[in-house]
Amino acid sequence: MEFPKPTTLGEALFAKRTHPNAAPSTGGTEVMVALNLDRRRPSARLGLSRVPEPARCGPDRPHPRLGSA
């Protein structure tokens, strides 16, 4: 299984285009549970823990911003 680990949002988008069936994750628990239960067999995992945008939280006028990670 391939496991690209991009460090920028642009690299992450490129990796997803290159591996459209890749399972994105920031930790891996959800992907590993699915693998262990044989519910999902992605061709690749896309590690997003090094990409800063999903982890950003804080004020973003007029609403607060909560990153997906």
mmCIF file as Biopython writes it, N, C-alpha, C and O atoms, coordinates in Angstrom:
data_model
#
loop_
_atom_site.group_PDB
_atom_site.id
_atom_site.type_symbol
_atom_site.label_atom_id
_atom_site.label_alt_id
_atom_site.label_comp_id
_atom_site.label_asym_id
_atom_site.label_entity_id
_atom_site.label_seq_id
_atom_site.pdbx_PDB_ins_code
_atom_site.Cartn_x
_atom_site.Cartn_y
_atom_site.Cartn_z
_atom_site.occupancy
_atom_site.B_iso_or_equiv
_atom_site.auth_seq_id
_atom_site.auth_asym_id
_atom_site.pdbx_PDB_model_num
ATOM 1   N N  . MET A ? 1  ? 0.852   -1.173 0.000  1.0 0.0 1  A 1 
ATOM 2   C CA . MET A ? 1  ? 0.000   0.000  0.000  1.0 0.0 1  A 1 
ATOM 3   C C  . MET A ? 1  ? 0.893   1.230  0.000  1.0 0.0 1  A 1 
ATOM 4   O O  . MET A ? 1  ? 1.817   1.340  0.806  1.0 0.0 1  A 1 
ATOM 5   N N  . GLU A ? 2  ? 0.612   2.146  -0.904 1.0 0.0 2  A 1 
ATOM 6   C CA . GLU A ? 2  ? 1.354   3.399  -0.942 1.0 0.0 2  A 1 
ATOM 7   C C  . GLU A ? 2  ? 0.876   4.307  0.186  1.0 0.0 2  A 1 
ATOM 8   O O  . GLU A ? 2  ? -0.274  4.222  0.619  1.0 0.0 2  A 1 
ATOM 9   N N  . PHE A ? 3  ? 1.771   5.179  0.660  1.0 0.0 3  A 1 
ATOM 10  C CA . PHE A ? 3  ? 1.436   6.058  1.776  1.0 0.0 3  A 1 
ATOM 11  C C  . PHE A ? 3  ? 2.093   7.419  1.576  1.0 0.0 3  A 1 
ATOM 12  O O  . PHE A ? 3  ? 3.063   7.744  2.260  1.0 0.0 3  A 1 
ATOM 13  N N  . PRO A ? 4  ? 1.566   8.228  0.631  1.0 0.0 4  A 1 
ATOM 14  C CA . PRO A ? 4  ? 2.119   9.573  0.453  1.0 0.0 4  A 1 
ATOM 15  C C  . PRO A ? 4  ? 1.897   10.415 1.711  1.0 0.0 4  A 1 
ATOM 16  O O  . PRO A ? 4  ? 0.850   10.322 2.351  1.0 0.0 4  A 1 
ATOM 17  N N  . LYS A ? 5  ? 2.894   11.240 2.060  1.0 0.0 5  A 1 
ATOM 18  C CA . LYS A ? 5  ? 2.809   12.108 3.237  1.0 0.0 5  A 1 
ATOM 19  C C  . LYS A ? 5  ? 3.142   13.543 2.807  1.0 0.0 5  A 1 
ATOM 20  O O  . LYS A ? 5  ? 4.258   14.012 3.031  1.0 0.0 5  A 1 
ATOM 21  N N  . PRO A ? 6  ? 2.191   14.229 2.199  1.0 0.0 6  A 1 
ATOM 22  C CA . PRO A ? 6  ? 2.450   15.601 1.741  1.0 0.0 6  A 1 
ATOM 23  C C  . PRO A ? 6  ? 2.655   16.556 2.914  1.0 0.0 6  A 1 
ATOM 24  O O  . PRO A ? 6  ? 2.227   16.286 4.036  1.0 0.0 6  A 1 
ATOM 25  N N  . THR A ? 7  ? 3.315   17.673 2.632  1.0 0.0 7  A 1 
ATOM 26  C CA . THR A ? 7  ? 3.552   18.685 3.666  1.0 0.0 7  A 1 
ATOM 27  C C  . THR A ? 7  ? 2.853   20.001 3.359  1.0 0.0 7  A 1 
ATOM 28  O O  . THR A ? 7  ? 2.859   20.910 4.189  1.0 0.0 7  A 1 
ATOM 29  N N  . THR A ? 8  ? 2.255   20.115 2.187  1.0 0.0 8  A 1 
ATOM 30  C CA . THR A ? 8  ? 1.510   21.327 1.828  1.0 0.0 8  A 1 
ATOM 31  C C  . THR A ? 8  ? 0.147   20.921 1.284  1.0 0.0 8  A 1 
ATOM 32  O O  . THR A ? 8  ? -0.063  19.775 0.885  1.0 0.0 8  A 1 
ATOM 33  N N  . LEU A ? 9  ? -0.764  21.868 1.277  1.0 0.0 9  A 1 
ATOM 34  C CA . LEU A ? 9  ? -2.097  21.613 0.739  1.0 0.0 9  A 1 
ATOM 35  C C  . LEU A ? 9  ? -2.017  21.270 -0.747 1.0 0.0 9  A 1 
ATOM 36  O O  . LEU A ? 9  ? -2.733  20.387 -1.217 1.0 0.0 9  A 1 
ATOM 37  N N  . GLY A ? 10 ? -1.152  21.961 -1.486 1.0 0.0 10 A 1 
ATOM 38  C CA . GLY A ? 10 ? -0.983  21.682 -2.910 1.0 0.0 10 A 1 
ATOM 39  C C  . GLY A ? 10 ? -0.487  20.264 -3.161 1.0 0.0 10 A 1 
ATOM 40  O O  . GLY A ? 10 ? -0.970  19.587 -4.069 1.0 0.0 10 A 1 
ATOM 41  N N  . GLU A ? 11 ? 0.477   19.812 -2.361 1.0 0.0 11 A 1 
ATOM 42  C CA . GLU A ? 11 ? 0.979   18.453 -2.486 1.0 0.0 11 A 1 
ATOM 43  C C  . GLU A ? 11 ? -0.116  17.435 -2.149 1.0 0.0 11 A 1 
ATOM 44  O O  . GLU A ? 11 ? -0.209  16.382 -2.781 1.0 0.0 11 A 1 
ATOM 45  N N  . ALA A ? 12 ? -0.940  17.756 -1.153 1.0 0.0 12 A 1 
ATOM 46  C CA . ALA A ? 12 ? -2.029  16.856 -0.763 1.0 0.0 12 A 1 
ATOM 47  C C  . ALA A ? 12 ? -3.050  16.729 -1.889 1.0 0.0 12 A 1 
ATOM 48  O O  . ALA A ? 12 ? -3.521  15.629 -2.180 1.0 0.0 12 A 1 
ATOM 49  N N  . LEU A ? 13 ? -3.392  17.838 -2.517 1.0 0.0 13 A 1 
ATOM 50  C CA . LEU A ? 13 ? -4.352  17.803 -3.624 1.0 0.0 13 A 1 
ATOM 51  C C  . LEU A ? 13 ? -3.776  17.030 -4.809 1.0 0.0 13 A 1 
ATOM 52  O O  . LEU A ? 13 ? -4.493  16.271 -5.462 1.0 0.0 13 A 1 
ATOM 53  N N  . PHE A ? 14 ? -2.489  17.219 -5.089 1.0 0.0 14 A 1 
ATOM 54  C CA . PHE A ? 14 ? -1.842  16.483 -6.161 1.0 0.0 14 A 1 
ATOM 55  C C  . PHE A ? 14 ? -1.832  14.985 -5.860 1.0 0.0 14 A 1 
ATOM 56  O O  . PHE A ? 14 ? -2.099  14.173 -6.746 1.0 0.0 14 A 1 
ATOM 57  N N  . ALA A ? 15 ? -1.527  14.616 -4.614 1.0 0.0 15 A 1 
ATOM 58  C CA . ALA A ? 15 ? -1.503  13.204 -4.223 1.0 0.0 15 A 1 
ATOM 59  C C  . ALA A ? 15 ? -2.890  12.582 -4.358 1.0 0.0 15 A 1 
ATOM 60  O O  . ALA A ? 15 ? -3.009  11.429 -4.774 1.0 0.0 15 A 1 
ATOM 61  N N  . LYS A ? 16 ? -3.927  13.320 -4.016 1.0 0.0 16 A 1 
ATOM 62  C CA . LYS A ? 16 ? -5.293  12.799 -4.136 1.0 0.0 16 A 1 
ATOM 63  C C  . LYS A ? 16 ? -5.682  12.630 -5.599 1.0 0.0 16 A 1 
ATOM 64  O O  . LYS A ? 16 ? -6.379  11.678 -5.951 1.0 0.0 16 A 1 
ATOM 65  N N  . ARG A ? 17 ? -5.234  13.553 -6.458 1.0 0.0 17 A 1 
ATOM 66  C CA . ARG A ? 17 ? -5.483  13.393 -7.897 1.0 0.0 17 A 1 
ATOM 67  C C  . ARG A ? 17 ? -4.737  12.176 -8.438 1.0 0.0 17 A 1 
ATOM 68  O O  . ARG A ? 17 ? -5.258  11.444 -9.279 1.0 0.0 17 A 1 
ATOM 69  N N  . THR A ? 18 ? -3.520  11.967 -7.952 1.0 0.0 18 A 1 
ATOM 70  C CA . THR A ? 18 ? -2.701  10.845 -8.402 1.0 0.0 18 A 1 
ATOM 71  C C  . THR A ? 18 ? -3.237  9.512  -7.884 1.0 0.0 18 A 1 
ATOM 72  O O  . THR A ? 18 ? -3.160  8.496  -8.575 1.0 0.0 18 A 1 
ATOM 73  N N  . HIS A ? 19 ? -3.779  9.520  -6.668 1.0 0.0 19 A 1 
ATOM 74  C CA . HIS A ? 19 ? -4.332  8.320  -6.027 1.0 0.0 19 A 1 
ATOM 75  C C  . HIS A ? 19 ? -5.781  8.597  -5.624 1.0 0.0 19 A 1 
ATOM 76  O O  . HIS A ? 19 ? -6.055  8.797  -4.441 1.0 0.0 19 A 1 
ATOM 77  N N  . PRO A ? 20 ? -6.713  8.614  -6.581 1.0 0.0 20 A 1 
ATOM 78  C CA . PRO A ? 20 ? -8.094  9.005  -6.251 1.0 0.0 20 A 1 
ATOM 79  C C  . PRO A ? 20 ? -8.782  8.111  -5.225 1.0 0.0 20 A 1 
ATOM 80  O O  . PRO A ? 20 ? -9.722  8.555  -4.565 1.0 0.0 20 A 1 
ATOM 81  N N  . ASN A ? 21 ? -8.342  6.874  -5.076 1.0 0.0 21 A 1 
ATOM 82  C CA . ASN A ? 21 ? -8.961  5.972  -4.096 1.0 0.0 21 A 1 
ATOM 83  C C  . ASN A ? 21 ? -8.231  5.971  -2.764 1.0 0.0 21 A 1 
ATOM 84  O O  . ASN A ? 21 ? -8.553  5.161  -1.895 1.0 0.0 21 A 1 
ATOM 85  N N  . ALA A ? 22 ? -7.257  6.856  -2.578 1.0 0.0 22 A 1 
ATOM 86  C CA . ALA A ? 22 ? -6.500  6.913  -1.328 1.0 0.0 22 A 1 
ATOM 87  C C  . ALA A ? 22 ? -7.408  7.326  -0.172 1.0 0.0 22 A 1 
ATOM 88  O O  . ALA A ? 22 ? -8.300  8.159  -0.329 1.0 0.0 22 A 1 
ATOM 89  N N  . ALA A ? 23 ? -7.163  6.732  0.977  1.0 0.0 23 A 1 
ATOM 90  C CA . ALA A ? 23 ? -7.923  7.063  2.184  1.0 0.0 23 A 1 
ATOM 91  C C  . ALA A ? 23 ? -7.169  8.147  2.949  1.0 0.0 23 A 1 
ATOM 92  O O  . ALA A ? 23 ? -6.112  7.875  3.519  1.0 0.0 23 A 1 
ATOM 93  N N  . PRO A ? 24 ? -7.705  9.393  2.969  1.0 0.0 24 A 1 
ATOM 94  C CA . PRO A ? 24 ? -7.026  10.455 3.711  1.0 0.0 24 A 1 
ATOM 95  C C  . PRO A ? 24 ? -7.193  10.270 5.208  1.0 0.0 24 A 1 
ATOM 96  O O  . PRO A ? 24 ? -8.250  9.850  5.680  1.0 0.0 24 A 1 
ATOM 97  N N  . SER A ? 25 ? -6.131  10.591 5.956  1.0 0.0 25 A 1 
ATOM 98  C CA . SER A ? 25 ? -6.225  10.511 7.410  1.0 0.0 25 A 1 
ATOM 99  C C  . SER A ? 25 ? -5.169  11.398 8.048  1.0 0.0 25 A 1 
ATOM 100 O O  . SER A ? 25 ? -4.130  11.683 7.452  1.0 0.0 25 A 1 
ATOM 101 N N  . THR A ? 26 ? -5.452  11.828 9.267  1.0 0.0 26 A 1 
ATOM 102 C CA . THR A ? 26 ? -4.467  12.592 10.019 1.0 0.0 26 A 1 
ATOM 103 C C  . THR A ? 26 ? -3.876  11.755 11.146 1.0 0.0 26 A 1 
ATOM 104 O O  . THR A ? 26 ? -2.844  12.114 11.713 1.0 0.0 26 A 1 
ATOM 105 N N  . GLY A ? 27 ? -4.517  10.657 11.467 1.0 0.0 27 A 1 
ATOM 106 C CA . GLY A ? 27 ? -4.008  9.790  12.522 1.0 0.0 27 A 1 
ATOM 107 C C  . GLY A ? 27 ? -3.915  8.358  12.055 1.0 0.0 27 A 1 
ATOM 108 O O  . GLY A ? 27 ? -2.859  7.736  12.158 1.0 0.0 27 A 1 
ATOM 109 N N  . GLY A ? 28 ? -4.984  7.841  11.553 1.0 0.0 28 A 1 
ATOM 110 C CA . GLY A ? 28 ? -4.970  6.498  11.009 1.0 0.0 28 A 1 
ATOM 111 C C  . GLY A ? 28 ? -5.904  5.521  11.683 1.0 0.0 28 A 1 
ATOM 112 O O  . GLY A ? 28 ? -6.147  4.441  11.145 1.0 0.0 28 A 1 
ATOM 113 N N  . THR A ? 29 ? -6.441  5.868  12.854 1.0 0.0 29 A 1 
ATOM 114 C CA . THR A ? 29 ? -7.283  4.919  13.569 1.0 0.0 29 A 1 
ATOM 115 C C  . THR A ? 29 ? -8.466  4.478  12.725 1.0 0.0 29 A 1 
ATOM 116 O O  . THR A ? 29 ? -8.738  3.282  12.615 1.0 0.0 29 A 1 
ATOM 117 N N  . GLU A ? 30 ? -9.176  5.433  12.126 1.0 0.0 30 A 1 
ATOM 118 C CA . GLU A ? 30 ? -10.367 5.082  11.356 1.0 0.0 30 A 1 
ATOM 119 C C  . GLU A ? 30 ? -10.025 4.206  10.159 1.0 0.0 30 A 1 
ATOM 120 O O  . GLU A ? 30 ? -10.788 3.303  9.815  1.0 0.0 30 A 1 
ATOM 121 N N  . VAL A ? 31 ? -8.888  4.462  9.521  1.0 0.0 31 A 1 
ATOM 122 C CA . VAL A ? 31 ? -8.481  3.656  8.369  1.0 0.0 31 A 1 
ATOM 123 C C  . VAL A ? 31 ? -8.072  2.262  8.824  1.0 0.0 31 A 1 
ATOM 124 O O  . VAL A ? 31 ? -8.444  1.272  8.195  1.0 0.0 31 A 1 
ATOM 125 N N  . MET A ? 32 ? -7.314  2.175  9.906  1.0 0.0 32 A 1 
ATOM 126 C CA . MET A ? 32 ? -6.862  0.873  10.388 1.0 0.0 32 A 1 
ATOM 127 C C  . MET A ? 32 ? -8.019  0.015  10.886 1.0 0.0 32 A 1 
ATOM 128 O O  . MET A ? 32 ? -8.004  -1.201 10.697 1.0 0.0 32 A 1 
ATOM 129 N N  . VAL A ? 33 ? -9.022  0.622  11.519 1.0 0.0 33 A 1 
ATOM 130 C CA . VAL A ? 33 ? -10.196 -0.138 11.954 1.0 0.0 33 A 1 
ATOM 131 C C  . VAL A ? 33 ? -10.910 -0.707 10.737 1.0 0.0 33 A 1 
ATOM 132 O O  . VAL A ? 33 ? -11.291 -1.878 10.731 1.0 0.0 33 A 1 
ATOM 133 N N  . ALA A ? 34 ? -11.093 0.110  9.709  1.0 0.0 34 A 1 
ATOM 134 C CA . ALA A ? 34 ? -11.756 -0.359 8.487  1.0 0.0 34 A 1 
ATOM 135 C C  . ALA A ? 34 ? -10.961 -1.480 7.821  1.0 0.0 34 A 1 
ATOM 136 O O  . ALA A ? 34 ? -11.543 -2.440 7.317  1.0 0.0 34 A 1 
ATOM 137 N N  . LEU A ? 35 ? -9.629  -1.360 7.820  1.0 0.0 35 A 1 
ATOM 138 C CA . LEU A ? 35 ? -8.791  -2.421 7.255  1.0 0.0 35 A 1 
ATOM 139 C C  . LEU A ? 35 ? -8.922  -3.711 8.060  1.0 0.0 35 A 1 
ATOM 140 O O  . LEU A ? 35 ? -9.091  -4.792 7.494  1.0 0.0 35 A 1 
ATOM 141 N N  . ASN A ? 36 ? -8.842  -3.588 9.376  1.0 0.0 36 A 1 
ATOM 142 C CA . ASN A ? 36 ? -8.915  -4.774 10.239 1.0 0.0 36 A 1 
ATOM 143 C C  . ASN A ? 36 ? -10.258 -5.476 10.159 1.0 0.0 36 A 1 
ATOM 144 O O  . ASN A ? 36 ? -10.325 -6.699 10.278 1.0 0.0 36 A 1 
ATOM 145 N N  . LEU A ? 37 ? -11.330 -4.717 9.958  1.0 0.0 37 A 1 
ATOM 146 C CA . LEU A ? 37 ? -12.661 -5.306 9.844  1.0 0.0 37 A 1 
ATOM 147 C C  . LEU A ? 37 ? -12.999 -5.681 8.408  1.0 0.0 37 A 1 
ATOM 148 O O  . LEU A ? 37 ? -14.107 -6.133 8.118  1.0 0.0 37 A 1 
ATOM 149 N N  . ASP A ? 38 ? -12.032 -5.490 7.508  1.0 0.0 38 A 1 
ATOM 150 C CA . ASP A ? 38 ? -12.187 -5.800 6.091  1.0 0.0 38 A 1 
ATOM 151 C C  . ASP A ? 38 ? -13.360 -5.047 5.462  1.0 0.0 38 A 1 
ATOM 152 O O  . ASP A ? 38 ? -14.052 -5.579 4.594  1.0 0.0 38 A 1 
ATOM 153 N N  . ARG A ? 39 ? -13.576 -3.815 5.902  1.0 0.0 39 A 1 
ATOM 154 C CA . ARG A ? 39 ? -14.639 -2.975 5.349  1.0 0.0 39 A 1 
ATOM 155 C C  . ARG A ? 39 ? -14.140 -2.096 4.209  1.0 0.0 39 A 1 
ATOM 156 O O  . ARG A ? 39 ? -14.923 -1.626 3.383  1.0 0.0 39 A 1 
ATOM 157 N N  . ARG A ? 40 ? -12.838 -1.884 4.177  1.0 0.0 40 A 1 
ATOM 158 C CA . ARG A ? 40 ? -12.292 -1.005 3.158  1.0 0.0 40 A 1 
ATOM 159 C C  . ARG A ? 40 ? -10.871 -1.445 2.832  1.0 0.0 40 A 1 
ATOM 160 O O  . ARG A ? 40 ? -10.100 -1.782 3.731  1.0 0.0 40 A 1 
ATOM 161 N N  . ARG A ? 41 ? -10.531 -1.443 1.569  1.0 0.0 41 A 1 
ATOM 162 C CA . ARG A ? 41 ? -9.185  -1.772 1.108  1.0 0.0 41 A 1 
ATOM 163 C C  . ARG A ? 41 ? -8.724  -0.691 0.129  1.0 0.0 41 A 1 
ATOM 164 O O  . ARG A ? 41 ? -8.737  -0.900 -1.084 1.0 0.0 41 A 1 
ATOM 165 N N  . PRO A ? 42 ? -8.315  0.473  0.664  1.0 0.0 42 A 1 
ATOM 166 C CA . PRO A ? 42 ? -7.856  1.527  -0.239 1.0 0.0 42 A 1 
ATOM 167 C C  . PRO A ? 42 ? -6.521  1.142  -0.882 1.0 0.0 42 A 1 
ATOM 168 O O  . PRO A ? 42 ? -5.731  0.393  -0.308 1.0 0.0 42 A 1 
ATOM 169 N N  . SER A ? 43 ? -6.295  1.664  -2.066 1.0 0.0 43 A 1 
ATOM 170 C CA . SER A ? 43 ? -5.041  1.382  -2.766 1.0 0.0 43 A 1 
ATOM 171 C C  . SER A ? 43 ? -3.880  2.136  -2.127 1.0 0.0 43 A 1 
ATOM 172 O O  . SER A ? 43 ? -2.718  1.772  -2.309 1.0 0.0 43 A 1 
ATOM 173 N N  . ALA A ? 44 ? -4.200  3.186  -1.379 1.0 0.0 44 A 1 
ATOM 174 C CA . ALA A ? 44 ? -3.172  4.006  -0.727 1.0 0.0 44 A 1 
ATOM 175 C C  . ALA A ? 44 ? -3.789  4.706  0.470  1.0 0.0 44 A 1 
ATOM 176 O O  . ALA A ? 44 ? -5.005  4.878  0.550  1.0 0.0 44 A 1 
ATOM 177 N N  . ARG A ? 45 ? -2.926  5.109  1.405  1.0 0.0 45 A 1 
ATOM 178 C CA . ARG A ? 45 ? -3.335  5.996  2.499  1.0 0.0 45 A 1 
ATOM 179 C C  . ARG A ? 45 ? -2.702  7.340  2.227  1.0 0.0 45 A 1 
ATOM 180 O O  . ARG A ? 45 ? -1.570  7.407  1.748  1.0 0.0 45 A 1 
ATOM 181 N N  . LEU A ? 46 ? -3.398  8.390  2.518  1.0 0.0 46 A 1 
ATOM 182 C CA . LEU A ? 46 ? -2.897  9.742  2.299  1.0 0.0 46 A 1 
ATOM 183 C C  . LEU A ? 46 ? -2.747  10.398 3.663  1.0 0.0 46 A 1 
ATOM 184 O O  . LEU A ? 46 ? -3.730  10.846 4.253  1.0 0.0 46 A 1 
ATOM 185 N N  . GLY A ? 47 ? -1.512  10.456 4.166  1.0 0.0 47 A 1 
ATOM 186 C CA . GLY A ? 47 ? -1.241  11.011 5.486  1.0 0.0 47 A 1 
ATOM 187 C C  . GLY A ? 47 ? -1.244  12.528 5.464  1.0 0.0 47 A 1 
ATOM 188 O O  . GLY A ? 47 ? -0.397  13.147 4.821  1.0 0.0 47 A 1 
ATOM 189 N N  . LEU A ? 48 ? -2.194  13.128 6.165  1.0 0.0 48 A 1 
ATOM 190 C CA . LEU A ? 48 ? -2.340  14.587 6.166  1.0 0.0 48 A 1 
ATOM 191 C C  . LEU A ? 48 ? -1.837  15.240 7.452  1.0 0.0 48 A 1 
ATOM 192 O O  . LEU A ? 48 ? -2.059  16.433 7.658  1.0 0.0 48 A 1 
ATOM 193 N N  . SER A ? 49 ? -1.175  14.495 8.307  1.0 0.0 49 A 1 
ATOM 194 C CA . SER A ? 49 ? -0.752  15.059 9.597  1.0 0.0 49 A 1 
ATOM 195 C C  . SER A ? 49 ? 0.315   16.140 9.448  1.0 0.0 49 A 1 
ATOM 196 O O  . SER A ? 49 ? 0.493   16.944 10.363 1.0 0.0 49 A 1 
ATOM 197 N N  . ARG A ? 50 ? 1.024   16.185 8.334  1.0 0.0 50 A 1 
ATOM 198 C CA . ARG A ? 50 ? 2.055   17.209 8.118  1.0 0.0 50 A 1 
ATOM 199 C C  . ARG A ? 50 ? 1.532   18.441 7.390  1.0 0.0 50 A 1 
ATOM 200 O O  . ARG A ? 50 ? 2.262   19.420 7.231  1.0 0.0 50 A 1 
ATOM 201 N N  . VAL A ? 51 ? 0.277   18.406 6.945  1.0 0.0 51 A 1 
ATOM 202 C CA . VAL A ? 51 ? -0.332  19.546 6.246  1.0 0.0 51 A 1 
ATOM 203 C C  . VAL A ? 51 ? -0.972  20.438 7.309  1.0 0.0 51 A 1 
ATOM 204 O O  . VAL A ? 51 ? -1.836  19.970 8.051  1.0 0.0 51 A 1 
ATOM 205 N N  . PRO A ? 52 ? -0.572  21.714 7.405  1.0 0.0 52 A 1 
ATOM 206 C CA . PRO A ? 52 ? -1.053  22.547 8.514  1.0 0.0 52 A 1 
ATOM 207 C C  . PRO A ? 52 ? -2.516  22.990 8.418  1.0 0.0 52 A 1 
ATOM 208 O O  . PRO A ? 52 ? -3.151  23.187 9.455  1.0 0.0 52 A 1 
ATOM 209 N N  . GLU A ? 53 ? -3.065  23.153 7.235  1.0 0.0 53 A 1 
ATOM 210 C CA . GLU A ? 53 ? -4.418  23.724 7.106  1.0 0.0 53 A 1 
ATOM 211 C C  . GLU A ? 53 ? -5.513  22.953 7.837  1.0 0.0 53 A 1 
ATOM 212 O O  . GLU A ? 53 ? -6.345  23.588 8.485  1.0 0.0 53 A 1 
ATOM 213 N N  . PRO A ? 54 ? -5.562  21.620 7.771  1.0 0.0 54 A 1 
ATOM 214 C CA . PRO A ? 54 ? -6.644  20.916 8.482  1.0 0.0 54 A 1 
ATOM 215 C C  . PRO A ? 54 ? -6.595  21.063 10.001 1.0 0.0 54 A 1 
ATOM 216 O O  . PRO A ? 54 ? -7.610  20.863 10.669 1.0 0.0 54 A 1 
ATOM 217 N N  . ALA A ? 55 ? -5.445  21.406 10.554 1.0 0.0 55 A 1 
ATOM 218 C CA . ALA A ? 55 ? -5.313  21.515 12.009 1.0 0.0 55 A 1 
ATOM 219 C C  . ALA A ? 55 ? -5.544  22.931 12.527 1.0 0.0 55 A 1 
ATOM 220 O O  . ALA A ? 55 ? -5.547  23.143 13.739 1.0 0.0 55 A 1 
ATOM 221 N N  . ARG A ? 56 ? -5.736  23.887 11.651 1.0 0.0 56 A 1 
ATOM 222 C CA . ARG A ? 56 ? -5.899  25.279 12.093 1.0 0.0 56 A 1 
ATOM 223 C C  . ARG A ? 56 ? -7.258  25.533 12.703 1.0 0.0 56 A 1 
ATOM 224 O O  . ARG A ? 56 ? -8.287  25.112 12.175 1.0 0.0 56 A 1 
ATOM 225 N N  . CYS A ? 57 ? -7.244  26.218 13.805 1.0 0.0 57 A 1 
ATOM 226 C CA . CYS A ? 57 ? -8.460  26.635 14.496 1.0 0.0 57 A 1 
ATOM 227 C C  . CYS A ? 57 ? -8.255  28.064 14.978 1.0 0.0 57 A 1 
ATOM 228 O O  . CYS A ? 57 ? -7.127  28.484 15.232 1.0 0.0 57 A 1 
ATOM 229 N N  . GLY A ? 58 ? -9.328  28.794 15.098 1.0 0.0 58 A 1 
ATOM 230 C CA . GLY A ? 58 ? -9.218  30.143 15.617 1.0 0.0 58 A 1 
ATOM 231 C C  . GLY A ? 58 ? -10.228 31.074 14.981 1.0 0.0 58 A 1 
ATOM 232 O O  . GLY A ? 58 ? -11.101 30.635 14.233 1.0 0.0 58 A 1 
ATOM 233 N N  . PRO A ? 59 ? -10.111 32.357 15.277 1.0 0.0 59 A 1 
ATOM 234 C CA . PRO A ? 59 ? -11.071 33.321 14.728 1.0 0.0 59 A 1 
ATOM 235 C C  . PRO A ? 59 ? -10.866 33.499 13.225 1.0 0.0 59 A 1 
ATOM 236 O O  . PRO A ? 59 ? -9.739  33.620 12.745 1.0 0.0 59 A 1 
ATOM 237 N N  . ASP A ? 60 ? -11.955 33.511 12.512 1.0 0.0 60 A 1 
ATOM 238 C CA . ASP A ? 60 ? -11.957 33.754 11.072 1.0 0.0 60 A 1 
ATOM 239 C C  . ASP A ? 60 ? -13.232 34.542 10.797 1.0 0.0 60 A 1 
ATOM 240 O O  . ASP A ? 60 ? -14.270 33.977 10.453 1.0 0.0 60 A 1 
ATOM 241 N N  . ARG A ? 61 ? -13.132 35.837 10.953 1.0 0.0 61 A 1 
ATOM 242 C CA . ARG A ? 61 ? -14.305 36.710 10.912 1.0 0.0 61 A 1 
ATOM 243 C C  . ARG A ? 61 ? -15.201 36.432 9.743  1.0 0.0 61 A 1 
ATOM 244 O O  . ARG A ? 61 ? -14.689 36.265 8.637  1.0 0.0 61 A 1 
ATOM 245 N N  . PRO A ? 62 ? -16.487 36.370 9.902  1.0 0.0 62 A 1 
ATOM 246 C CA . PRO A ? 62 ? -17.295 36.601 11.096 1.0 0.0 62 A 1 
ATOM 247 C C  . PRO A ? 62 ? -17.534 35.334 11.910 1.0 0.0 62 A 1 
ATOM 248 O O  . PRO A ? 62 ? -18.241 35.392 12.917 1.0 0.0 62 A 1 
ATOM 249 N N  . HIS A ? 63 ? -16.972 34.187 11.513 1.0 0.0 63 A 1 
ATOM 250 C CA . HIS A ? 63 ? -17.223 32.939 12.221 1.0 0.0 63 A 1 
ATOM 251 C C  . HIS A ? 63 ? -15.908 32.309 12.667 1.0 0.0 63 A 1 
ATOM 252 O O  . HIS A ? 63 ? -14.869 32.563 12.058 1.0 0.0 63 A 1 
ATOM 253 N N  . PRO A ? 64 ? -15.934 31.499 13.714 1.0 0.0 64 A 1 
ATOM 254 C CA . PRO A ? 64 ? -14.706 30.800 14.097 1.0 0.0 64 A 1 
ATOM 255 C C  . PRO A ? 64 ? -14.384 29.708 13.080 1.0 0.0 64 A 1 
ATOM 256 O O  . PRO A ? 64 ? -15.280 29.142 12.455 1.0 0.0 64 A 1 
ATOM 257 N N  . ARG A ? 65 ? -13.113 29.426 12.928 1.0 0.0 65 A 1 
ATOM 258 C CA . ARG A ? 65 ? -12.666 28.382 11.995 1.0 0.0 65 A 1 
ATOM 259 C C  . ARG A ? 65 ? -12.243 27.169 12.807 1.0 0.0 65 A 1 
ATOM 260 O O  . ARG A ? 65 ? -11.434 27.291 13.727 1.0 0.0 65 A 1 
ATOM 261 N N  . LEU A ? 66 ? -12.778 26.007 12.479 1.0 0.0 66 A 1 
ATOM 262 C CA . LEU A ? 66 ? -12.390 24.757 13.102 1.0 0.0 66 A 1 
ATOM 263 C C  . LEU A ? 66 ? -11.881 23.834 12.010 1.0 0.0 66 A 1 
ATOM 264 O O  . LEU A ? 66 ? -12.646 23.406 11.145 1.0 0.0 66 A 1 
ATOM 265 N N  . GLY A ? 67 ? -10.603 23.528 12.046 1.0 0.0 67 A 1 
ATOM 266 C CA . GLY A ? 67 ? -10.024 22.646 11.046 1.0 0.0 67 A 1 
ATOM 267 C C  . GLY A ? 67 ? -10.598 21.244 11.140 1.0 0.0 67 A 1 
ATOM 268 O O  . GLY A ? 67 ? -11.094 20.832 12.188 1.0 0.0 67 A 1 
ATOM 269 N N  . SER A ? 68 ? -10.529 20.533 10.055 1.0 0.0 68 A 1 
ATOM 270 C CA . SER A ? 68 ? -11.107 19.173 10.006 1.0 0.0 68 A 1 
ATOM 271 C C  . SER A ? 68 ? -10.290 18.166 10.798 1.0 0.0 68 A 1 
ATOM 272 O O  . SER A ? 68 ? -10.791 17.085 11.109 1.0 0.0 68 A 1 
ATOM 273 N N  . ALA A ? 69 ? -9.048  18.489 11.133 1.0 0.0 69 A 1 
ATOM 274 C CA . ALA A ? 69 ? -8.230  17.554 11.909 1.0 0.0 69 A 1 
ATOM 275 C C  . ALA A ? 69 ? -8.323  17.891 13.373 1.0 0.0 69 A 1 
ATOM 276 O O  . ALA A ? 69 ? -7.706  17.222 14.201 1.0 0.0 69 A 1 
#
